[in-house]
Amino acid sequence: MSSSLTDRAALVDWLTRCEKLHPVGIDLGLDRVSQVWRNMGVMLGTPLGSDPAEGAPVVFTVAGTNGKGSTCAMLERILLDAGFKTGVYGSPHLVHFEERCRIMGAPVRAQDLVPHFEKVEQARGGVGLTYFEFTTLAILSLLAASHLDAVILEVGLGGRLDAVNIIDTDCAVITSIDLDHMEYLGPDRESIGREKAGIMRAGRPAVVSDPQPPASIAAHADAIGADLWLFGRDHNYAGDRQQWSWGGRSKRFNGMAYPSLRGANQLLNASGVLAALESVRNRLPVPAQSIRTGLATVELPGRFQIIPGQPTLILDVAHNPHAAATLAVNLDQMGYFPRTFAVWGAMADKDAAGMVSKLLPLVDGWFCCDLPTPRAAQAAELARTIDAVKAASGGMTLPESTVSQHPDPMSALKAALATASPEDRILVFGSFFTVGGVLSEGLPKLNAPHLK
């Protein structure tokens, strides 16, 4: 067996072990993970109340309901173009675990990760860690050892009690806030906003991209003395069909090309990114050309990713009603397609009916699929949800859509492909597992059956 295969097998063994360490998958709280981090003796970023040590990276922590991945990718691409050494941690992954950490824009290698899993194991003693906590500590340890200029941390769930919040951020970024994970974060936007605001630190910038943020975010920033950057007050953008401009507290950029990431909300995300960069410009000075080039070249799989073919394929990890509403706008702006077919798999704890209601007027055929995780809703359950939303739609004019069930995303995609004509489009959405399921064997290259 080659060394790379041996290293991958060792990583898989560690991941399997991590899944069995804790009786539940999500156990919010920082006590256990903080204790193990202290035992590891690792330093990342600048602790609150301290001045940055020589060579310490600037840490960005990004929380929110939607837009976190895009925000992290834009920050990374701009800083890379400016010549800075970057590391990014995000979750979940689409196909391979190594996607969760990028060093200098590339996914980490299994051989580089494995020693840090060993370090966590040695430090934890009898402390029980969830899969997310254990793997987060391993990746944070790797980032700390990589001699970086900037570290970008994407919050997994919430903010205040998420494992990445053991690191004192130099700049907090909060993207859009909407209803998701309510069993953990609270029943409304105010409660959820309060949890997201927990990543802020006293005296340090906290950038908000949401144009209508919950009042709880500003209240928390005021209570702890964070330097709050609000959209519409401290940063803003304007644009037409050809170009867009951005203004911050003291910087302005005009005549910029639109970000290469597609979607109706990407200018909001980009505005927050530019505000974050302005807020730390004394430590990470970024030239204007790097901002233009970075935004024009950034890539992020699975975020309204359009793959040309016959039919056209769209991949989107939208997994809540807010993201589905944005997806519907993006689909509507694509131009004319005779029919749209949707491959859909979703987690059982998501508002499936809310997702369906946003997309129902656009979809001519639903291909519901099971997903390879016990947390997923069954295809039969998703099919019943579609039928129920249809029945409750009243006088709404809807396509004569069909609904079918399939054992996995790739089977559903093949069934959709067999139904579609070359000029149609196929949407794959609902979860990272759904999009990852059709990417597991590489990027699909679609060609309608009767063209072969």
LINWO-V205814 format. One record per residue. N is the residue number from 1. PHI is phi in degrees with one decimal (999 if undefined). Layout:
# LINWO-V205814
{{N/PHI} {N/PHI}}
This chain:
# LINWO-V205814
{{1/999} {2/-68.0} {3/-61.6} {4/-65.8} {5/-68.3} {6/-63.6} {7/-63.7} {8/-64.9} {9/-63.5} {10/-64.7} {11/-64.7} {12/-60.0} {13/-61.3} {14/-63.0} {15/-64.3} {16/-63.1} {17/-65.1} {18/-61.7} {19/-67.5} {20/-105.9} {21/-77.6} {22/-131.3} {23/-68.2} {24/-126.5} {25/-78.2} {26/-125.4} {27/-139.6} {28/-64.0} {29/143.7} {30/-106.9} {31/-61.6} {32/-66.0} {33/-69.0} {34/-66.5} {35/-61.4} {36/-66.9} {37/-60.5} {38/-63.9} {39/-62.2} {40/-71.4} {41/67.8} {42/-100.3} {43/-118.4} {44/-137.7} {45/80.6} {46/-120.1} {47/-58.9} {48/-58.3} {49/88.9} {50/-114.3} {51/-86.7} {52/-59.1} {53/-72.5} {54/-60.4} {55/84.3} {56/-69.7} {57/-73.9} {58/-80.5} {59/-103.8} {60/-105.4} {61/-115.9} {62/-119.1} {63/-123.0} {64/148.9} {65/-84.8} {66/-133.9} {67/95.2} {68/-65.6} {69/-62.1} {70/-64.2} {71/-61.5} {72/-61.9} {73/-65.2} {74/-65.4} {75/-55.8} {76/-59.3} {77/-65.5} {78/-64.8} {79/-66.3} {80/-62.8} {81/-63.5} {82/-80.3} {83/93.8} {84/-88.7} {85/-85.7} {86/-120.2} {87/-134.5} {88/-129.2} {89/-120.9} {90/-145.7} {91/-154.2} {92/-77.3} {93/-99.0} {94/-87.3} {95/-125.5} {96/-115.5} {97/-56.0} {98/-58.2} {99/-64.2} {100/-70.2} {101/-133.5} {102/-119.7} {103/-115.3} {104/53.3} {105/84.9} {106/-114.7} {107/-57.3} {108/-68.1} {109/-91.5} {110/-56.7} {111/-63.9} {112/-82.6} {113/-81.3} {114/-54.5} {115/-59.4} {116/-80.1} {117/-63.6} {118/-62.7} {119/-65.1} {120/-63.3} {121/-61.2} {122/-66.8} {123/-87.7} {124/-80.0} {125/57.5} {126/-98.6} {127/-73.6} {128/-84.3} {129/-117.4} {130/-73.1} {131/-53.5} {132/-65.6} {133/-65.3} {134/-62.3} {135/-68.9} {136/-62.7} {137/-61.3} {138/-63.1} {139/-71.0} {140/-60.6} {141/-63.3} {142/-62.6} {143/-61.4} {144/-64.3} {145/-89.3} {146/-99.1} {147/54.2} {148/-100.5} {149/-88.7} {150/-143.0} {151/-122.8} {152/-115.9} {153/-113.2} {154/-94.5} {155/-66.5} {156/-78.2} {157/-148.0} {158/75.3} {159/174.8} {160/-56.0} {161/-109.1} {162/-78.1} {163/-58.4} {164/-67.4} {165/-77.5} {166/-72.3} {167/-94.5} {168/-76.1} {169/-73.3} {170/-86.6} {171/-150.3} {172/-89.1} {173/-125.5} {174/-117.9} {175/-88.5} {176/-63.9} {177/-116.5} {178/-149.0} {179/-80.3} {180/-163.4} {181/53.2} {182/-66.3} {183/-66.9} {184/-105.6} {185/-106.1} {186/120.0} {187/-86.0} {188/-147.4} {189/-63.7} {190/-64.5} {191/-64.8} {192/-66.1} {193/-59.5} {194/-63.5} {195/-66.1} {196/-63.0} {197/-66.1} {198/-63.7} {199/-82.0} {200/-67.8} {201/-130.4} {202/-59.5} {203/76.0} {204/-116.0} {205/-63.7} {206/-132.6} {207/-98.1} {208/-114.0} {209/-91.2} {210/-63.7} {211/-71.3} {212/-131.8} {213/-72.1} {214/-58.9} {215/-61.7} {216/-63.0} {217/-69.4} {218/-64.4} {219/-64.0} {220/-69.6} {221/-58.8} {222/-66.8} {223/-65.9} {224/-99.8} {225/81.3} {226/-77.0} {227/-89.2} {228/-82.8} {229/-110.7} {230/-96.1} {231/-65.5} {232/90.2} {233/-113.9} {234/-105.4} {235/-154.3} {236/-161.6} {237/-141.7} {238/-144.0} {239/-161.1} {240/-127.6} {241/-69.0} {242/-101.4} {243/-158.6} {244/-142.0} {245/-131.6} {246/-138.7} {247/-133.6} {248/-116.0} {249/-70.9} {250/-137.6} {251/-118.2} {252/-148.0} {253/-129.1} {254/-119.0} {255/61.2} {256/-89.9} {257/-71.1} {258/-68.0} {259/-57.0} {260/-72.3} {261/-71.7} {262/-81.5} {263/133.1} {264/-67.7} {265/-100.1} {266/-68.9} {267/-70.2} {268/-63.6} {269/-61.9} {270/-63.9} {271/-61.6} {272/-63.4} {273/-61.8} {274/-66.4} {275/-66.2} {276/-61.0} {277/-66.5} {278/-64.4} {279/-69.0} {280/-118.7} {281/-64.1} {282/-69.3} {283/-105.9} {284/-130.8} {285/-70.7} {286/-112.6} {287/-69.4} {288/-58.4} {289/-65.9} {290/-67.5} {291/-65.0} {292/-63.9} {293/-68.4} {294/-60.9} {295/-66.3} {296/-78.0} {297/-118.9} {298/-64.4} {299/-132.7} {300/-155.7} {301/-60.8} {302/83.5} {303/-112.6} {304/41.2} {305/-86.2} {306/-99.8} {307/-111.3} {308/-60.7} {309/170.5} {310/-131.1} {311/-79.1} {312/-69.5} {313/-114.7} {314/-121.3} {315/-112.0} {316/-150.1} {317/-82.9} {318/-47.1} {319/-137.5} {320/-152.2} {321/-59.9} {322/-62.4} {323/-66.9} {324/-66.2} {325/-64.8} {326/-63.8} {327/-59.7} {328/-62.1} {329/-63.1} {330/-61.6} {331/-63.9} {332/-64.9} {333/-88.9} {334/-74.6} {335/108.2} {336/-87.4} {337/-132.1} {338/-55.8} {339/-141.4} {340/-123.8} {341/-114.5} {342/-116.5} {343/-94.4} {344/-132.3} {345/-135.2} {346/-149.6} {347/-72.5} {348/-67.8} {349/-90.2} {350/-90.3} {351/-80.5} {352/-63.1} {353/-62.5} {354/-63.2} {355/-65.6} {356/-61.0} {357/-60.8} {358/-72.7} {359/-106.1} {360/-54.4} {361/-66.7} {362/-104.3} {363/-104.1} {364/-96.8} {365/-160.9} {366/-108.6} {367/-118.7} {368/-79.1} {369/-137.4} {370/-73.0} {371/-125.7} {372/-82.0} {373/-153.6} {374/-66.1} {375/-81.8} {376/-85.4} {377/-75.0} {378/-74.7} {379/-56.1} {380/-63.1} {381/-66.6} {382/-64.1} {383/-62.6} {384/-64.7} {385/-62.1} {386/-59.8} {387/-61.9} {388/-67.9} {389/-66.3} {390/-57.9} {391/-63.3} {392/-90.2} {393/-78.0} {394/64.2} {395/-85.9} {396/-64.2} {397/-80.4} {398/-126.0} {399/-63.0} {400/-77.6} {401/-85.8} {402/-105.0} {403/-133.1} {404/-134.7} {405/-124.9} {406/-144.0} {407/-76.9} {408/-162.9} {409/-60.4} {410/-66.9} {411/-62.9} {412/-65.7} {413/-64.3} {414/-63.9} {415/-67.4} {416/-64.6} {417/-64.1} {418/-67.7} {419/-90.3} {420/-76.9} {421/-95.1} {422/-57.5} {423/-86.9} {424/-82.0} {425/-136.2} {426/-122.3} {427/-103.6} {428/-113.3} {429/-155.0} {430/114.2} {431/-172.9} {432/-60.7} {433/-65.2} {434/-67.2} {435/-66.1} {436/-60.9} {437/-65.0} {438/-93.7} {439/-101.1} {440/-61.9} {441/-108.9} {442/104.2} {443/-68.8} {444/-63.8} {445/-115.4} {446/-85.9} {447/-151.0} {448/-55.2} {449/-52.1} {450/-77.3} {451/-91.7} {452/-76.7}}
